[in-house]
């Protein structure tokens, strides 16, 4: 008989351990906090968003996001630019884009090394399970930007693959 509580516990332990590995590599590569690393990835994919929107995407309040942007700006990784309205757009600098690329490389390397410990059939099975789990996570969180804040988006859609989070979001919008 299958013990779903044990499986859930194993998932929790694995998720936390993988998060520690990924964030450790990503934050070291970017030289910033976890939220700062996520902000750099978000801004590399979508430059020019407001501090408030950036905070929403990385899970921070507006005031915490402003402090994070201050810290990233002090390190020369982002810059604020005025817009026509009252808000200010945040853009990555060349150093910020390079840091984003470095942290995605570090993240990808660690994750690929873990996945490569599995046989090809196990990798395919894991991909199918993760597809379903990510759709479920999206239904709980309700924001693809939040779920995918540290994603290497081009990798997710290589060779015509469909991002499960993006697909779940499209299905929600259609239905």
Backbone as CSV, one residue per row, in Angstrom:
resi,resn,N_x,N_y,N_z,CA_x,CA_y,CA_z,C_x,C_y,C_z
1,UNK,0.838,-1.179,0.000,0.000,0.000,0.000,0.884,1.243,0.000
2,UNK,0.469,2.228,-0.736,1.217,3.483,-0.847,0.933,4.379,0.356
3,UNK,1.965,4.962,0.898,1.848,5.872,2.043,2.045,7.302,1.544
4,UNK,0.950,8.024,1.288,1.057,9.375,0.737,1.704,10.348,1.723
5,UNK,1.557,10.126,3.030,2.205,11.007,4.006,3.726,10.878,3.897
6,UNK,4.218,9.647,3.720,5.663,9.448,3.569,6.148,10.094,2.282
7,UNK,5.418,9.909,1.204,5.797,10.509,-0.075,5.808,12.029,0.035
8,UNK,4.800,12.579,0.699,4.761,14.033,0.897,5.957,14.500,1.719
9,UNK,6.318,13.738,2.736,7.473,14.088,3.558,8.764,14.027,2.737
10,UNK,8.917,13.007,1.915,10.091,12.902,1.040,10.144,14.072,0.059
11,UNK,8.998,14.435,-0.488,8.933,15.581,-1.397,9.371,16.852,-0.678
12,UNK,8.890,17.043,0.542,9.269,18.227,1.313,10.756,18.279,1.588
13,UNK,11.338,17.154,1.971,12.775,17.110,2.241,13.566,17.375,0.966
14,UNK,13.151,16.743,-0.132,13.849,16.952,-1.402,13.702,18.392,-1.875
15,UNK,12.504,18.947,-1.762,12.279,20.327,-2.208,13.154,21.302,-1.433
16,UNK,13.233,21.127,-0.130,14.047,22.018,0.690,15.532,21.862,0.371
17,UNK,15.983,20.624,0.215,17.402,20.388,-0.088,17.768,20.953,-1.460
18,UNK,16.906,20.754,-2.446,17.165,21.293,-3.783,17.148,22.822,-3.731
19,UNK,16.209,23.391,-2.991,16.164,24.850,-2.844,17.457,25.369,-2.243
20,UNK,17.939,24.711,-1.207,19.198,25.127,-0.586,20.349,25.074,-1.589
21,UNK,20.442,23.998,-2.361,21.498,23.873,-3.364,21.387,24.954,-4.429
22,UNK,20.188,25.145,-4.942,19.979,26.104,-6.019,20.208,27.532,-5.533
23,UNK,19.618,27.884,-4.410,19.789,29.253,-3.914,21.220,29.525,-3.494
24,UNK,21.881,28.535,-2.923,23.279,28.715,-2.550,24.135,29.041,-3.759
25,UNK,23.947,28.293,-4.826,24.703,28.549,-6.054,24.299,29.841,-6.722
26,UNK,22.999,30.113,-6.753,22.511,31.315,-7.427,22.925,32.579,-6.691
27,UNK,22.781,32.586,-5.383,23.122,33.793,-4.633,24.626,34.021,-4.631
28,UNK,25.399,32.944,-4.607,26.856,33.103,-4.676,27.264,33.653,-6.039
29,UNK,26.646,33.151,-7.100,26.977,33.617,-8.452,26.610,35.088,-8.639
30,UNK,25.481,35.500,-8.073,25.030,36.885,-8.228,25.573,37.797,-7.144
31,UNK,26.056,37.204,-6.052,26.545,38.019,-4.943,25.442,38.809,-4.272
32,UNK,24.267,38.201,-4.159,23.116,38.896,-3.591,22.243,37.910,-2.817
33,UNK,21.177,38.404,-2.235,20.221,37.570,-1.507,19.389,36.742,-2.487
34,UNK,18.607,35.812,-1.947,17.708,35.025,-2.782,16.705,35.892,-3.515
35,UNK,16.128,36.870,-2.823,15.162,37.750,-3.489,15.868,38.655,-4.488
36,UNK,17.100,39.057,-4.181,17.868,39.861,-5.131,18.192,39.072,-6.386
37,UNK,18.544,37.794,-6.206,18.821,36.927,-7.347,17.567,36.776,-8.204
38,UNK,16.431,36.523,-7.554,15.171,36.389,-8.293,14.841,37.687,-9.022
39,UNK,15.087,38.820,-8.373,14.812,40.115,-9.005,15.651,40.297,-10.262
40,UNK,16.907,39.908,-10.215,17.764,40.036,-11.400,17.249,39.185,-12.552
41,UNK,16.794,37.969,-12.255,16.248,37.096,-13.298,14.961,37.690,-13.861
42,UNK,14.087,38.166,-12.990,12.833,38.785,-13.431,13.125,39.985,-14.319
43,UNK,14.041,40.843,-13.890,14.344,42.056,-14.655,15.044,41.755,-15.974
44,UNK,15.846,40.701,-16.015,16.477,40.328,-17.277,15.423,39.892,-18.294
45,UNK,14.375,39.233,-17.808,13.299,38.772,-18.688,12.287,39.876,-18.989
46,UNK,12.098,40.799,-18.053,11.059,41.824,-18.191,11.558,43.158,-17.624
47,UNK,12.516,43.795,-18.278,13.060,45.048,-17.752,12.030,46.170,-17.798
48,UNK,12.167,47.098,-16.861,11.320,48.280,-16.883,10.048,48.188,-16.074
49,UNK,9.912,47.165,-15.244,8.729,47.086,-14.393,8.942,47.968,-13.162
50,UNK,7.872,48.241,-12.460,7.954,49.087,-11.274,8.501,48.311,-10.084
51,UNK,8.930,49.032,-9.075,9.401,48.408,-7.840,8.274,47.578,-7.226
52,UNK,7.064,48.095,-7.240,5.919,47.379,-6.673,5.681,46.066,-7.407
53,UNK,5.696,46.110,-8.741,5.488,44.891,-9.530,6.628,43.907,-9.308
54,UNK,7.841,44.391,-9.246,8.983,43.529,-8.976,8.817,42.839,-7.624
55,UNK,8.389,43.598,-6.630,8.144,43.019,-5.308,7.107,41.920,-5.348
56,UNK,6.020,42.129,-6.085,4.990,41.093,-6.209,5.566,39.826,-6.819
57,UNK,6.388,39.994,-7.827,6.921,38.834,-8.541,7.928,38.049,-7.716
58,UNK,8.608,38.702,-6.789,9.591,37.976,-5.976,9.101,37.736,-4.558
59,UNK,7.859,38.143,-4.261,7.255,37.843,-2.968,7.630,38.801,-1.855
60,UNK,7.817,40.069,-2.187,8.152,41.077,-1.187,7.109,42.173,-1.143
61,UNK,6.981,42.808,0.008,6.140,43.996,0.101,6.795,45.115,-0.694
62,UNK,6.052,46.170,-0.933,6.602,47.298,-1.686,7.797,47.893,-0.956
63,UNK,7.712,48.049,0.353,8.819,48.657,1.094,10.053,47.748,1.093
64,UNK,9.851,46.449,1.241,10.981,45.515,1.187,11.580,45.484,-0.217
65,UNK,10.725,45.557,-1.229,11.220,45.582,-2.612,12.039,46.851,-2.864
66,UNK,11.590,47.959,-2.326,12.337,49.213,-2.497,13.723,49.102,-1.856
67,UNK,13.788,48.503,-0.671,15.094,48.308,-0.020,15.980,47.367,-0.832
68,UNK,15.378,46.312,-1.393,16.136,45.380,-2.213,16.677,46.089,-3.455
69,UNK,15.835,46.890,-4.104,16.276,47.627,-5.287,17.381,48.618,-4.902
70,UNK,17.244,49.251,-3.749,18.313,50.139,-3.267,19.634,49.385,-3.186
71,UNK,19.604,48.191,-2.612,20.821,47.392,-2.446,21.380,46.966,-3.802
72,UNK,20.516,46.539,-4.713,20.977,46.139,-6.044,21.530,47.336,-6.815
73,UNK,20.899,48.486,-6.630,21.365,49.710,-7.292,22.731,50.125,-6.739
74,UNK,22.911,50.004,-5.434,24.190,50.356,-4.807,25.324,49.467,-5.330
75,UNK,25.006,48.245,-5.719,26.002,47.318,-6.263,26.156,47.473,-7.767
76,UNK,25.397,48.383,-8.373,25.508,48.624,-9.806,24.836,47.579,-10.667
77,UNK,23.876,46.846,-10.092,23.210,45.767,-10.824,21.900,46.196,-11.479
78,UNK,21.270,47.226,-10.934,20.035,47.766,-11.513,20.101,49.285,-11.478
79,UNK,19.203,49.887,-12.251,19.056,51.342,-12.200,17.586,51.697,-12.300
80,UNK,17.232,52.764,-11.630,15.868,53.286,-11.714,15.834,54.323,-12.828
81,UNK,14.736,54.306,-13.591,14.552,55.291,-14.655,13.154,55.881,-14.519
82,UNK,13.054,57.197,-14.631,11.722,57.813,-14.546,10.868,57.426,-15.751
83,UNK,9.572,57.398,-15.532,8.623,57.134,-16.612,7.738,58.359,-16.766
84,UNK,6.783,58.286,-17.662,5.875,59.409,-17.869,4.953,59.624,-16.672
85,UNK,4.616,58.573,-15.983,3.743,58.682,-14.816,4.545,58.940,-13.565
86,UNK,3.957,58.580,-12.439,4.616,58.801,-11.147,5.594,57.694,-10.778
87,UNK,5.418,56.524,-11.356,6.253,55.409,-10.946,7.593,55.421,-11.668
88,UNK,8.509,54.644,-11.124,9.863,54.542,-11.648,10.072,53.122,-12.153
89,UNK,10.673,53.012,-13.327,10.966,51.705,-13.909,12.330,51.229,-13.431
90,UNK,12.432,49.929,-13.173,13.697,49.336,-12.754,14.239,48.517,-13.926
91,UNK,15.494,48.778,-14.256,16.158,48.088,-15.367,17.457,47.469,-14.872
92,UNK,17.803,46.292,-15.380,19.122,45.741,-15.034,20.199,46.494,-15.807
93,UNK,21.340,46.669,-15.193,22.499,47.219,-15.894,23.181,46.069,-16.630
94,UNK,24.234,46.360,-17.364,25.002,45.297,-18.022,25.527,44.321,-16.969
95,UNK,25.985,44.853,-15.841,26.467,43.984,-14.752,25.326,43.146,-14.185
96,UNK,24.133,43.720,-14.104,22.970,42.979,-13.612,22.557,41.866,-14.564
97,UNK,22.602,42.141,-15.863,22.283,41.096,-16.846,23.325,39.980,-16.791
98,UNK,24.590,40.349,-16.623,25.653,39.340,-16.518,25.474,38.504,-15.251
99,UNK,25.126,39.157,-14.144,24.893,38.427,-12.889,23.713,37.480,-13.031
100,UNK,22.663,37.920,-13.722,21.501,37.062,-13.956,21.905,35.829,-14.762
101,UNK,22.681,36.034,-15.806,23.137,34.909,-16.626,24.009,33.962,-15.805
102,UNK,24.883,34.520,-14.980,25.756,33.691,-14.140,24.948,32.859,-13.154
103,UNK,23.953,33.480,-12.541,23.185,32.732,-11.542,22.311,31.672,-12.195
104,UNK,21.777,31.948,-13.380,21.004,30.909,-14.080,21.910,29.757,-14.502
105,UNK,23.154,30.068,-14.888,24.104,29.004,-15.225,24.414,28.156,-13.992
106,UNK,24.642,28.817,-12.862,24.940,28.086,-11.619,23.747,27.229,-11.207
107,UNK,22.554,27.808,-11.273,21.329,27.084,-10.938,21.156,25.880,-11.849
108,UNK,21.287,26.121,-13.149,21.114,25.048,-14.124,22.129,23.938,-13.964
109,UNK,23.357,24.301,-13.673,24.397,23.298,-13.484,24.112,22.378,-12.316
110,UNK,23.684,22.959,-11.216,23.384,22.136,-10.034,22.176,21.235,-10.282
111,UNK,21.152,21.792,-10.912,19.957,20.984,-11.175,20.230,19.883,-12.198
112,UNK,20.980,20.211,-13.240,21.311,19.209,-14.248,22.127,18.079,-13.638
113,UNK,23.054,18.410,-12.757,23.853,17.374,-12.091,22.962,16.433,-11.284
114,UNK,21.951,16.980,-10.618,21.025,16.122,-9.866,20.204,15.239,-10.794
115,UNK,19.654,15.829,-11.839,18.821,15.065,-12.777,19.648,13.993,-13.486
116,UNK,20.907,14.301,-13.756,21.762,13.340,-14.456,22.084,12.100,-13.625
117,UNK,21.756,12.114,-12.330,21.943,10.903,-11.521,20.855,9.872,-11.812
118,UNK,19.826,10.281,-12.529,18.713,9.391,-12.874,18.915,8.794,-14.258
119,UNK,18.385,7.606,-14.442,18.378,6.979,-15.762,17.440,7.769,-16.674
120,UNK,17.646,7.682,-18.000,16.782,8.429,-18.921,15.279,8.201,-18.697
121,UNK,14.869,6.970,-18.446,13.444,6.697,-18.212,12.966,7.368,-16.926
122,UNK,13.822,7.388,-15.916,13.475,8.067,-14.660,13.380,9.577,-14.879
123,UNK,14.255,10.119,-15.706,14.214,11.549,-16.010,12.896,11.913,-16.700
124,UNK,12.462,11.074,-17.619,11.198,11.317,-18.318,10.020,11.230,-17.351
125,UNK,10.046,10.231,-16.475,8.979,10.093,-15.480,8.971,11.300,-14.544
126,UNK,10.150,11.739,-14.131,10.240,12.910,-13.263,9.687,14.143,-13.969
127,UNK,10.008,14.309,-15.232,9.496,15.454,-15.992,7.964,15.451,-16.017
128,UNK,7.374,14.293,-16.189,5.915,14.201,-16.217,5.314,14.532,-14.843
129,UNK,5.941,14.035,-13.786,5.462,14.321,-12.429,5.604,15.808,-12.127
130,UNK,6.740,16.386,-12.484,6.964,17.811,-12.217,5.980,18.676,-12.999
131,UNK,5.638,18.265,-14.214,4.641,18.982,-15.002,3.334,19.078,-14.224
132,UNK,2.892,17.947,-13.685,1.630,17.920,-12.926,1.745,18.708,-11.628
133,UNK,2.894,18.556,-10.928,3.069,19.287,-9.667,3.122,20.796,-9.896
134,UNK,3.793,21.231,-10.945,3.879,22.672,-11.219,2.516,23.255,-11.582
135,UNK,1.706,22.489,-12.277,0.342,22.949,-12.562,-0.447,23.111,-11.258
136,UNK,-0.264,22.171,-10.345,-0.941,22.245,-9.047,-0.408,23.425,-8.230
137,UNK,0.900,23.647,-8.267,1.484,24.794,-7.561,0.909,26.090,-8.121
138,UNK,0.817,26.181,-9.443,0.244,27.390,-10.047,-1.186,27.616,-9.561
139,UNK,-1.977,26.559,-9.477,-3.367,26.735,-9.032,-3.425,27.223,-7.593
140,UNK,-2.429,26.887,-6.780,-2.358,27.378,-5.390,-1.860,28.812,-5.332
141,UNK,-0.796,29.114,-6.090,-0.144,30.426,-6.029,-0.884,31.447,-6.880
142,UNK,-1.327,31.037,-8.076,-2.090,31.917,-8.948,-1.267,32.938,-9.719
143,UNK,0.051,32.790,-9.723,0.902,33.743,-10.444,2.064,32.995,-11.086
144,UNK,2.066,32.980,-12.410,3.184,32.334,-13.104,4.475,33.102,-12.850
145,UNK,4.375,34.412,-12.716,5.566,35.225,-12.452,6.190,34.854,-11.113
146,UNK,5.374,34.578,-10.132,5.883,34.214,-8.804,6.474,32.804,-8.822
147,UNK,5.760,31.862,-9.453,6.237,30.485,-9.502,7.550,30.396,-10.282
148,UNK,7.662,31.137,-11.368,8.809,31.028,-12.273,9.843,32.133,-12.069
149,UNK,9.894,32.708,-10.892,10.772,33.858,-10.662,12.251,33.554,-10.811
150,UNK,12.657,32.314,-10.654,14.064,31.949,-10.861,14.229,30.970,-12.020
151,UNK,13.267,30.941,-12.919,13.328,30.011,-14.048,14.209,30.534,-15.165
152,UNK,14.865,29.596,-15.824,15.565,29.869,-17.068,14.521,29.620,-18.156
153,UNK,13.765,30.637,-18.470,12.591,30.469,-19.332,12.885,29.875,-20.705
154,UNK,13.934,30.304,-21.385,14.200,29.670,-22.690,14.445,28.162,-22.576
155,UNK,15.085,27.712,-21.504,15.338,26.288,-21.315,14.031,25.523,-21.150
156,UNK,13.066,26.146,-20.503,11.782,25.482,-20.239,11.005,25.218,-21.524
157,UNK,11.256,26.015,-22.550,10.469,25.882,-23.776,11.325,25.484,-24.980
158,UNK,12.512,24.901,-24.711,13.370,24.440,-25.806,12.679,23.358,-26.611
159,UNK,13.013,23.299,-27.861,12.545,22.243,-28.764,11.023,22.112,-28.767
160,UNK,10.347,23.236,-28.640,8.891,23.219,-28.709,8.184,22.754,-27.456
161,UNK,8.914,22.552,-26.370,8.278,22.142,-25.114,7.356,23.256,-24.622
162,UNK,6.358,22.878,-23.872,5.393,23.842,-23.330,5.600,23.939,-21.832
163,UNK,5.767,25.153,-21.349,5.921,25.373,-19.914,4.610,25.000,-19.215
164,UNK,4.650,24.101,-18.235,3.412,23.691,-17.579,2.752,24.824,-16.795
165,UNK,3.544,25.731,-16.261,2.981,26.854,-15.507,2.307,27.834,-16.461
166,UNK,2.968,28.142,-17.557,2.372,29.016,-18.572,1.103,28.417,-19.144
167,UNK,1.108,27.106,-19.368,-0.080,26.436,-19.889,-1.224,26.494,-18.878
168,UNK,-0.908,26.277,-17.614,-1.943,26.361,-16.575,-2.525,27.767,-16.513
169,UNK,-1.673,28.766,-16.678,-2.152,30.151,-16.665,-3.061,30.427,-17.868
170,UNK,-2.675,29.941,-19.049,-3.524,30.130,-20.227,-4.860,29.427,-20.059
171,UNK,-4.831,28.224,-19.492,-6.077,27.486,-19.272,-6.987,28.217,-18.298
172,UNK,-6.404,28.810,-17.268,-7.205,29.582,-16.301,-7.845,30.792,-16.980
173,UNK,-7.081,31.464,-17.840,-7.592,32.656,-18.531,-8.700,32.292,-19.506
174,UNK,-8.589,31.106,-20.133,-9.582,30.670,-21.117,-10.833,30.106,-20.471
175,UNK,-10.696,29.671,-19.225,-11.779,28.896,-18.728,-12.560,29.335,-17.632
